[in-house]
């Protein structure tokens, strides 16, 4: 993870940046004057931890959206590096091409072979263009399905890491069947006979997330979001402007807590103080512990029972109220 001064700060993280600047000044003073500033620096480092804790405890939905997009936040391949070993990336959908926005392959999780699949964003401009900003084309979803079927063939669990602003909306993607590819993935994932764990590690937008988001367990990192549309696009549709994006984020109920309360996700995985971008290793450790705790029970289930339970789980999602028409009351 980037260290100061290469670390980037969001607007509401500016108080932390100020503390880092004070530490930098003390370091420069100590170097010039040969005065021991370690005690003062230690106090400021403690203040940074407290400020991270304070910020984390009072986040608005829009701020969580911002954290999910933080330029220093770890992406799929970083989690793969930190959690798994012997990762062998597999390429191509055997039809069109290899989609760089979708990555996947076999890996080892503490001696267990699993199939890891996820959307990958880029860390700089060139990489973002290569990864198409984490927006997969139809061939990306077809590659993901090919890998899931391969995992099923060898009876290996599937772990998906979701982080996308949505499936790529370009004309060429629609021409190659974007909607069909996502729908096919949802249909096939429901029927997979192996354990499937889906983790939203950043942005979970619309069908782009659902294309690899159907599993026995669907969970979210603390500062991720999951909904049918981004706050900016929602604001544009409802108010014809992006200026209401914070209101839209509030109304969409897109945070991990909201999703858990709605019963749309099973669990919330904690993050380091201030967000996953502060400590990649700690963030990966939280996710790894969840996977290791969850997999044994899923692997012990009968495949037929696993599929039935998965179907029942998604069929029961949502809640509603039925109103009785006035005419029926009068009669």
N, C-alpha and C positions, 0 to 999 in steps of 0.2 A: 504494500500500500504506500502511496506517496507520503513523504515526510515534509514537514515545513522546511523551506518556503514553497515547495512544489504542490503542497496540499491546496485543494480548492475549497472555498467556503460559500455556502448559501447565504442569503440575506439575513436569515434569523440565526445564523451561526457566527455573525460578525463579532459578538462579544468574545467568542473563543479566539478568533483571529487576533483581536486586540491583546489578549493575554499572551499569545505566542510572540507578538511583536515586542511586548515588554520583556519576555525572556530573552529574545534576540538582543535587545539593547543591553541587558545585564551581562550577557555573554561577551559582547563587544567591550563593555566597560571592564570586565574582569580580565580580558586579554590584554587591554592596553595598560591598565593600572596594576595588574598582578594582585588584585584584591580578591579574596575568596567570596564569591557570591552564591555559593551552593545552597545556603539556607534560604535565601530570598527566591532563588530559582525553584527550589523544592516546594515552597509555599505556592508559587504561581502554578506549578504543575498540579498541585492538589486543587487549586481553584479551577483549573481546566476540567478536571474530573467532575467537580461539583457543578460546573456550568453545563457540562454535557448531560449530567443527570437531571438538572433543572429543565433544560430544553426538551429532553425526551419525555418528561412527565407532563408537559403542557402542549403537546403537538396538536394542531388543527388537522382536519382531513387534507386540506391543500398542502400543508407542510409535509405530511406523510407522502403525498404524491411527489413532492419535490425531492424528498429523501430517496424514494424509489428510483428516481432518475439521476441521482447524484453522480457527477462524472467520475468520482473516485470509487463508486460502489462496485463490489465484485460481481462479475458476470459468471455465466455457466462454467466456462473453462477454468476459471479461478477456483470455483468450488470443486470441480473435478480434480484439479491439481492438489487441493488441500485435503480432500476426503478419501479419494480413491487411489488405487495404485494399478499399474499395468494397464492403463487405458489404451485401447486400440481403436482409433477412430475409423469408422466405415463411411464410405462416400457413395453418393449417387442414388437415384430412384430407379435405375435400370430402364428409364424411359426417355427422359429429356436431358437432365444434367445434374450436377451436384450443387445443391443450394447451400451457400456458405452461411446463411442466416440460421440454419438448423444443423446442429452437430449431434453426433451420437456414436456409440460404440460399446463394446464390452469392456468392463473394468472389474477390479477386485475391491470388495468392501470387507476388510478384515477377514480375508480368506474366502468370502462368498463371491461368486461370479454374478454380476448383474449387468443389465443393459441400461446405460445412461443416455438420455436424450434431452436436448434442451435448445432453446433459442439463444443465440450468441450475438451480443452487440460489440461494437469496436471501441477501443480506448483512445483512438485519435482519428483525425479526419479520414485518412486513407483507409484505416481498418473499418471505420463506420460505413464507408462506401462499399467496401468489399463484402461486409456482413449485411448490407442493405438495412442498417439501423435496427437489426433484429426482426425485420418484417419478412417472414417467409413467403415464398411463392408456392404454387401447388406442388411442385416437385419436392419442396422441403417437407411438406406434410406426407407426401407419398414415400419419401425416404424414411421418415419417422415410422410410418406404418410398416414398411419393409423390415425395419430393424425390430419392431415389436413382434412381428410374426416370426422373425428369426429367433428372438428370445423365447417365444412360445414353443418353437420347435425343439429347442434344447432345454426347456423347462427352467428358464432363468427369470428372476423378477425384473420388472421394468420400473425404472425411476425416471420421472420427467421433471425438468427444471424449467419453469415458465417465466419468461421475461421479455415481453413484446408489447409495443404500442398498438399492435394489431397485425393481422395478415396484410401482405402487400396489396394495395387497392388499385394497382395499375391495370391498364386495358389488357396488356399481354397476359397478366395473371388471370383475369376473368376469362379470356379466350381459352386458356388452358385448363379451365375448370376449377377455380379457387373454391367456390362454394361446395362443389361436389367432393373435392378432396377433403375438406374439413368435415363435411357430413359423413363421409366414408370412415374417417378416423374415429369419429364419435361412435358410430355404429360398431366398428370392429373392436374398439377399446372396451366397450361394454361386455363383449363376448370373449375377451382374452382369458385363457384358463390359468394364467400365471398371475402372481401378485403384482399390483400396479400401485405405486405411490406417486402422487403428483404434488409438486412443491412450487408455489408462486414465490419467486425470490426477488422480484422487482415489480414490473408492470404486468398486469394480467388483463388485457383489454380484449373484449369481444370474442369473436370466433377464432381469432389468432391464438388466444389462450386455450379455448375449448378444444382446438384441434389436437392438443396433447394433454388435455386436462381432465380426462375421465378415468377415475381410479378407485381402488378400494379405500384409499385414504387420500383426501385432498387437503393440504394444509398451506398456510401462508407464513412467511416471515413477518415479524412484527410491523415493519414499516413498508410493506408492500400494499398493493391495491388490486381489486378484482371487480370488474363491472362491465357492462355492455358497451360503454363508450367513454372516451376520455373526457375530463371536465371541460377542456377547451372546446372540443367539438360539441358537447352538450350545450355549452354556453352560446356557441355560434348558432345552433339550431333554435334554441328557445328565446334568446335575446338579441340575435343578430350581431353579437360582439363577443370577443374573448374576455372582456372586462369582468364578466360575472363568473369566471371560472372557479373562484373560491366558493361562491354560493352554490354552484353546480356540484363541486366536490362534497359539500356538506349535504346537499339534497340527495345525491346518488347513493349515500351510505356505502361507500366503497372500501372502507378500512377493514383490516383483519378482524377487529372486534365486531364490527357490523356484520361481516360475513359469517362469523362464528355464531352470533346471536340469531341470524336468519336460518342457520342450519345448512348453509351452502358449503362450508368448509368444516373439517373435523377438528383441526387443531391449529394453534398459533405457536410458532417457534420464536423464542426470544432472540434479540439481537444485542450486540455490545452497546454500552451507553452511548447515546447519540446516533446510533445507526451502524449498519454493517461496514460502512466505509472506514470506520475508526480502527477496526482490528479484524483483518481477514481470517486469521487463524481462529480467533474466538468465535466469529460468526460461523465458520465451517464446523467447529467443534459442536456448537449447538445443533446444527443440522445433522451432523454425523450421529450424535447421540440419539436423536429422534429416529433416524433410519434404523439404527441397531436395535432400538427398543421396539419398533413397530414390525419389522420384517418377520421375526420368528412366529408370531401369532398368525400372520397372513400365510406364511409358508405351510403352517400346520393344517390349514383348512383344506377340505376336499374341493377340487376344482369346480365341480358342479355347484356346490354350496357357495363358493366364492362368487361365481357368476350370478347366481340367483340373488345373493345379498347385494351385489353391486347394482343390479337392475332395480331391486326394491328401493335401494337408497336414493337413486336419482329420480325414480318415479314419485317418491313422496316429497320431493323438494317443493317449496313454496307453500303459501297459506292464503286463504281467502275467506270472505264472508258472503253468505248467500242472503239476499234480501227478498222478502216476500212482497209481491206486487200488492198495491193498495186494493185492487179488485178482489184478490184472494182473501184479504182480511175482512172485507165487507161481507163476503159470502159466509 
